[in-house]
């Protein structure tokens, strides 16, 4: 188990941060929900001279996701992005995706997905990198952000990856889940 500090924000006139030591139980995870841009990608959009957009994803992340799926852990993407690359990439990975979801609706989609699949809050890890992910980060049993995630996401994170988005950060999380279940990958 990895020890981390979770930052909770309490309002008493102004905001005061209080650290609470917690241990992450990665083995309890039944659902890994991911943002797409900045988590599965490096957060950049590459555009060619004809206006087509491209993103960069990690094949190591893909291998980690496949290892989780073999254990019966559900992996899902909830993204604000409307570019078809999200759905195409997720289809190739064999995972469900919800794209074009505004930041304030991400939590609603996550909660409905959990209800549909009978997954408890404590069994959910959510990984996001920007302010439109804060609702899901605050809600999930384990909140994860990437090393280059927005500073506010880091305030809510139970775990901050060593890797940056698109640079094997998702694989890092997959490996932690596998390791806590006694599986080396």
C-alpha positions in Angstrom: 0.0 0.0 0.0 1.1 3.5 -0.7 0.7 6.3 1.8 -0.5 9.6 0.5 -2.0 12.8 1.9 -5.4 13.8 0.8 -6.1 17.5 0.9 -9.5 18.4 2.0 -10.7 22.0 1.7 -12.8 23.4 4.5 -14.3 26.9 4.3 -14.2 29.0 7.5 -14.3 32.5 6.2 -11.5 31.7 3.8 -10.3 28.3 2.6 -8.1 26.2 4.9 -6.4 23.0 3.8 -6.1 20.1 6.1 -4.0 17.0 5.3 -5.4 13.6 6.3 -3.1 10.6 6.0 -4.7 7.8 4.1 -3.6 4.5 2.6 -4.7 3.6 -0.8 -6.2 0.1 -1.2 -5.8 -0.3 -5.0 -7.1 -3.9 -4.8 -10.6 -2.7 -4.1 -10.9 -1.1 -7.5 -13.6 -2.5 -9.8 -13.9 0.6 -12.1 -11.1 2.8 -13.4 -12.7 5.9 -15.0 -10.5 8.1 -17.1 -10.5 11.5 -18.7 -9.0 11.3 -22.2 -7.1 14.5 -23.1 -4.2 15.0 -20.7 -4.6 11.6 -19.1 -4.5 9.1 -21.9 -2.8 11.8 -24.1 -0.2 14.4 -23.5 -2.9 17.1 -23.6 -1.7 18.5 -26.9 -3.6 18.5 -30.2 -1.6 18.1 -33.4 -3.2 19.6 -36.5 -2.2 19.0 -40.1 -2.5 21.5 -43.0 -6.0 20.2 -43.8 -7.3 20.8 -40.2 -7.3 17.2 -39.1 -6.5 16.7 -35.5 -4.3 14.0 -34.0 -3.4 13.0 -30.5 -0.6 10.9 -29.0 -1.4 7.9 -26.8 0.8 5.4 -25.0 0.8 1.8 -26.0 2.0 0.9 -22.5 -1.2 2.5 -21.2 -3.1 0.1 -23.5 -1.3 -2.9 -22.2 -2.0 -1.9 -18.6 -5.7 -1.4 -19.5 -5.9 -4.8 -21.1 -4.3 -6.4 -18.0 -7.0 -4.8 -15.8 -9.8 -6.0 -18.2 -8.5 -9.6 -18.0 -9.1 -9.3 -14.2 -12.6 -8.1 -14.8 -11.9 -4.5 -13.8 -14.0 -2.1 -15.9 -12.2 0.7 -17.6 -14.2 3.6 -19.1 -13.5 7.0 -20.5 -15.5 10.1 -19.8 -14.3 13.0 -21.9 -15.4 16.6 -22.7 -13.7 16.2 -26.1 -16.0 15.8 -29.1 -13.3 14.6 -31.5 -14.0 11.1 -32.9 -10.5 10.1 -31.9 -11.7 9.5 -28.4 -14.3 6.9 -29.5 -12.0 5.3 -32.1 -9.2 4.9 -29.6 -11.6 3.5 -26.9 -13.1 1.1 -29.4 -9.7 -0.2 -30.3 -9.0 -0.7 -26.5 -12.4 -2.4 -26.1 -13.6 0.0 -23.5 -16.7 2.1 -23.3 -16.4 5.9 -23.9 -18.6 8.8 -23.2 -17.5 11.8 -25.2 -18.7 15.4 -25.5 -19.6 15.4 -21.8 -19.3 18.8 -20.2 -17.3 19.1 -17.0 -20.4 19.6 -14.8 -22.0 16.5 -16.4 -19.0 14.2 -16.0 -20.0 13.3 -12.4 -23.6 12.6 -13.5 -22.3 10.2 -16.2 -19.9 8.5 -13.7 -22.6 8.1 -11.0 -25.1 6.6 -13.5 -22.5 4.2 -14.9 -21.7 3.1 -11.3 -25.4 2.6 -10.6 -25.9 0.7 -13.8 -23.0 -1.6 -13.0 -23.7 -1.9 -9.3 -20.3 -0.5 -8.3 -19.8 1.3 -5.0 -18.1 4.7 -4.7 -15.1 3.2 -2.7 -14.6 0.7 -5.7 -14.0 3.6 -8.2 -10.8 5.2 -9.1 -11.1 8.4 -11.3 -8.1 9.8 -13.2 -8.3 13.3 -14.6 -6.0 16.2 -15.2 -7.9 19.5 -15.3 -10.6 21.5 -13.5 -13.5 19.9 -15.4 -12.5 16.6 -13.6 -12.7 18.0 -10.0 -16.3 16.8 -9.4 -15.3 13.2 -10.3 -12.1 13.4 -8.4 -13.9 14.6 -5.3 -16.5 11.9 -5.6 -14.4 8.8 -6.5 -13.1 6.4 -3.9 -9.6 7.0 -5.2 -8.8 10.4 -6.9 -5.8 10.3 -9.3 -4.2 13.1 -11.3 -1.1 13.1 -13.5 2.2 14.7 -12.7 1.4 17.7 -15.0 -2.2 18.0 -13.9 -3.8 21.2 -12.9 -2.8 22.3 -9.4 -6.4 22.2 -8.2 -6.6 18.6 -9.3 -3.6 17.9 -7.2 -5.4 19.3 -4.2 -8.1 16.7 -4.6 -5.9 13.8 -5.6 -5.2 10.8 -3.4 -2.4 9.9 -5.8 -0.4 12.0 -8.2 1.4 9.9 -10.8 5.1 10.2 -11.4 4.5 10.1 -15.1 2.9 12.9 -17.1 -0.3 12.5 -19.1 0.1 10.5 -22.3 3.5 9.3 -21.0 2.5 6.0 -19.4 0.7 7.6 -16.4 -2.3 5.3 -16.9 0.0 2.3 -17.0 1.5 3.4 -13.7 -1.9 3.3 -12.1 -2.8 0.0 -13.7 0.5 -1.5 -12.3 -0.4 -0.2 -8.8 -3.8 -1.9 -9.0 -2.2 -5.2 -10.3 0.6 -5.1 -7.6 -1.9 -4.6 -4.8 -3.7 -7.8 -6.1 -0.4 -9.7 -6.1 0.1 -9.6 -9.8 3.3 -8.4 -11.6 2.9 -7.0 -15.0 
